[in-house]
C-alpha cells in the first residue's frame, strides 16, 4: 500500500520523485521497488501533462496579449527546428536528470510543449531524466539515512550548481568574443 501512495505522491508537482524517494527511504521501504515505483509515477504523468500544456498554449495563442509572445517563440523555434530536436531531447534529459527544485516532469512537460516536441521524444527524455534523478536521489537518501553528513551533501550540490553557472558564463563569454 505504501508503494501505491508513493506512486501517486511522485506524480504531484514540486514533490515528484525528489520528495517521494527520501520519504520511502525514511519509511524503510525496499530501495529497488521504491526506485521503480517513483520513476514510473513521475514519468507516467508526463504524457497527459504535455497534452494539457499544449491545450493551454493553444488557448493563449488566441488571446490578444499572449499571441505576440507565442508567435515570437514559434518563430525562434521554427528557425532552429532540426538543431532543437536533438538538443531538446538531451536538454530534457539533463533538465530532469539534475534533481534540483522545479526541474521535474511537470516543468519538462511544459518545456516539451513549448518546443513542440513529439510526445514520444518528450516521454523518452523525461523518463531517462527521471531514471537519472531517481538514482541520484536514492543514493543521496540512502547515504543520509546511513548517517552521512547532510552538510557534505549540501556543499556538493552547491558546488555542482556553481560549476554549472560558471560553465554557462564561460560559454557566453566565448560566444561574445567570437561575435566581436
VMD Tcl script that draws the C-alpha trace (Angstrom):
set ca {
  {0.00 0.00 0.00}
  {2.90 2.36 0.74}
  {4.25 1.90 -2.77}
  {0.91 2.92 -4.29}
  {0.86 6.04 -2.11}
  {4.40 6.88 -3.21}
  {3.46 6.23 -6.85}
  {0.78 8.91 -6.61}
  {2.98 11.18 -4.49}
  {5.63 11.08 -7.21}
  {3.02 12.39 -9.68}
  {2.36 15.57 -7.68}
  {4.10 18.70 -8.97}
  {7.02 20.04 -6.96}
  {7.21 16.85 -4.82}
  {7.60 14.30 -7.63}
  {10.24 11.63 -7.11}
  {12.59 14.14 -5.49}
  {10.35 14.07 -2.42}
  {8.87 10.58 -2.73}
  {12.18 8.70 -2.71}
  {13.54 10.26 0.51}
  {10.15 9.65 2.14}
  {10.23 6.00 1.06}
  {13.74 5.58 2.45}
  {12.59 7.16 5.72}
  {9.73 4.61 5.76}
  {12.30 1.77 5.43}
  {10.95 0.53 2.10}
  {12.87 -1.67 -0.33}
  {15.08 0.73 -2.34}
  {14.71 -1.11 -5.66}
  {10.90 -1.27 -5.53}
  {10.86 2.31 -4.30}
  {13.05 3.49 -7.18}
  {10.99 1.70 -9.83}
  {7.69 2.90 -8.35}
  {8.75 6.54 -8.13}
  {10.34 6.65 -11.60}
  {7.19 5.16 -13.13}
  {4.91 7.51 -11.20}
  {6.92 10.60 -12.06}
  {7.25 9.59 -15.73}
  {3.74 8.34 -16.47}
  {2.24 11.72 -15.65}
  {4.30 13.34 -18.44}
  {2.03 12.36 -21.36}
  {-1.23 13.85 -20.01}
  {0.64 16.92 -18.74}
  {2.26 17.54 -22.16}
  {-1.15 17.23 -23.82}
  {-2.73 19.56 -21.26}
  {0.02 22.17 -21.65}
  {-0.45 22.05 -25.43}
  {-4.12 22.85 -24.95}
  {-3.24 25.74 -22.64}
  {-0.74 27.12 -25.17}
  {-3.33 26.85 -27.95}
  {-5.85 28.64 -25.73}
  {-3.42 31.51 -25.08}
  {-2.41 31.62 -28.74}
  {-5.83 33.11 -29.48}
  {-5.63 35.75 -26.76}
  {-4.58 39.28 -27.59}
  {-1.68 39.78 -25.20}
  {-0.23 36.28 -25.26}
  {-0.46 35.84 -29.03}
  {2.58 38.05 -29.69}
  {4.75 36.16 -27.23}
  {3.70 32.76 -28.54}
  {4.28 33.82 -32.17}
  {7.76 35.13 -31.24}
  {8.63 31.81 -29.56}
  {7.25 29.88 -32.55}
  {9.43 31.85 -34.98}
  {12.53 31.27 -32.86}
  {11.83 27.55 -32.63}
  {10.93 27.02 -36.30}
  {14.18 28.62 -37.43}
  {16.20 26.12 -35.43}
  {13.91 23.10 -35.64}
  {16.48 20.48 -36.67}
  {19.09 21.54 -34.12}
  {16.47 21.82 -31.41}
  {15.08 18.33 -31.98}
  {18.26 16.58 -30.88}
  {19.22 19.26 -28.39}
  {15.76 19.32 -26.86}
  {15.75 15.59 -26.07}
  {19.18 15.84 -24.49}
  {18.16 19.09 -22.81}
  {15.06 17.48 -21.30}
  {17.16 14.56 -20.03}
  {19.67 16.89 -18.39}
  {16.95 19.23 -17.12}
  {15.05 16.44 -15.39}
  {18.13 14.39 -14.51}
  {19.63 17.02 -12.23}
  {17.44 16.78 -9.12}
  {17.02 20.46 -8.33}
  {13.78 22.20 -7.36}
  {11.41 22.90 -10.28}
  {13.30 20.65 -12.72}
  {10.93 17.71 -12.68}
  {8.42 16.10 -15.02}
  {5.90 18.93 -14.86}
  {8.38 21.65 -15.82}
  {9.89 19.42 -18.51}
  {6.41 18.74 -19.88}
  {5.82 22.48 -20.15}
  {9.13 22.89 -22.00}
  {8.33 19.98 -24.31}
  {5.00 21.62 -25.14}
  {6.65 24.96 -25.84}
  {9.28 23.30 -28.06}
  {6.55 21.29 -29.83}
  {8.36 18.04 -29.17}
  {6.80 14.80 -30.25}
  {5.13 13.08 -27.32}
  {7.36 10.02 -27.74}
  {10.51 12.17 -27.61}
  {9.23 14.15 -24.64}
  {8.30 10.98 -22.75}
  {11.66 9.37 -23.53}
  {13.59 12.42 -22.33}
  {11.50 12.74 -19.18}
  {11.74 9.02 -18.42}
  {15.53 8.89 -18.81}
  {15.88 12.11 -16.80}
  {13.68 10.68 -14.05}
  {15.75 7.49 -14.01}
  {18.91 9.56 -13.52}
  {17.35 11.87 -10.93}
  {15.86 8.87 -9.13}
  {19.26 7.17 -8.92}
  {20.82 10.36 -7.56}
  {18.05 10.88 -5.01}
  {18.13 7.23 -3.95}
  {21.89 7.36 -3.46}
  {21.75 10.62 -1.52}
  {18.79 9.46 0.58}
  {20.43 6.17 1.47}
  {23.65 7.91 2.50}
  {21.76 10.41 4.63}
  {19.82 7.54 6.21}
  {23.13 5.78 6.92}
  {24.38 8.83 8.77}
  {26.33 10.69 6.09}
  {26.66 14.36 6.76}
  {23.88 16.43 5.21}
  {26.31 19.35 5.19}
  {28.65 17.49 2.83}
  {25.77 16.69 0.51}
  {24.63 20.32 0.50}
  {28.18 21.50 -0.17}
  {28.40 19.07 -3.10}
  {25.09 20.34 -4.51}
  {26.17 23.98 -4.16}
  {29.49 23.15 -5.83}
  {27.64 21.47 -8.69}
  {25.32 24.46 -9.18}
  {28.26 26.88 -9.09}
  {30.17 24.77 -11.59}
  {27.20 24.80 -13.97}
  {26.82 28.56 -13.53}
  {30.47 29.28 -14.31}
  {30.47 26.91 -17.28}
  {27.46 28.72 -18.71}
  {29.04 32.11 -18.03}
  {32.28 31.00 -19.69}
  {30.36 29.77 -22.74}
  {28.58 33.14 -23.04}
  {31.91 34.96 -22.80}
  {33.35 32.80 -25.60}
  {30.28 33.49 -27.75}
  {30.60 37.23 -27.13}
  {34.29 37.15 -28.06}
  {33.61 35.21 -31.28}
  {30.83 37.65 -32.27}
  {33.09 40.67 -31.81}
}
mol new
graphics top color blue
foreach p $ca { graphics top sphere $p radius 0.5 }
foreach p [lrange $ca 0 end-1] q [lrange $ca 1 end] { graphics top cylinder $p $q radius 0.2 }
display resetview
